[in-house]
Amino acid sequence: MRRIAMLLALVLLSATIAAPTQKKTSLKVYYTNEKLNPGMGDCGKVFPLTRKVASTSSVATAALEQLFSGPSASERAKGYLSTFSERTKSILIGVKVKKGTAYVNLKDFRQIIPNTSASCAGELFLAEMDTTLKQFPSIKKAVYAIEGSPTNFYGHLQMDCADEPGLCDETPFKFKEINSILRIAAGSQARD
């Protein structure tokens, strides 16, 4: 009996030692902060928070998933605020980066966070996403869509996507099926 106990202890010890540790990477998410930007004097002013996530080659996707989860309770206690919360954590359909532009396709969030159509709230909404994405050197610009439609996204924010050439183009958002497969695979990775 004693030999079995010793053997079991050795097996458990070797399993613990051999267990691979998952590599982590640090990235930033950007939210407003009522203590650093009192009274929201500048609607588009955002501040960084560092998050640790499982290492991935899809850092833009990981950063947006973290952003869309909203500030944690401890971050909120430090004054960080956002329209993003537990309710919005799954709004990302996918991200594709091409020639310095991130194409971000979102689920229809208009019923979950309707106040983004107000000018200050819309400016903050864009600032949080834009600044989070532009931390990566490969991203210089971001274009957004609601379920493949930039017109619906920018229209909700009371902006005319026709003001910028190519901004209303739905073609870059035709990657939903491929990205869904990638998101399912990425979803199995643990997050902090």
CORZIWO-V220913 format. One record per run of one state. SS is the DSSP state (a for helix, b for strand, c for the rest). FROM is the first residue (numbers start at 1). TO is the last residue. If there is no record, write none. Layout:
[[SS/FROM/TO] [SS/FROM/TO]]
This chain:
[[c/1/1] [a/2/18] [c/19/23] [b/24/33] [c/34/37] [a/38/40] [c/41/46] [b/47/54] [c/55/58] [a/59/68] [c/69/72] [a/73/77] [c/78/79] [b/80/81] [c/82/85] [a/86/88] [c/89/91] [b/92/98] [c/99/100] [b/101/106] [c/107/113] [a/114/117] [c/118/118] [a/119/133] [c/134/140] [b/141/146] [c/147/148] [b/149/149] [a/150/156] [c/157/160] [a/161/163] [c/164/170] [a/171/173] [c/174/175] [a/176/187] [c/188/190] [b/191/191] [c/192/192]]
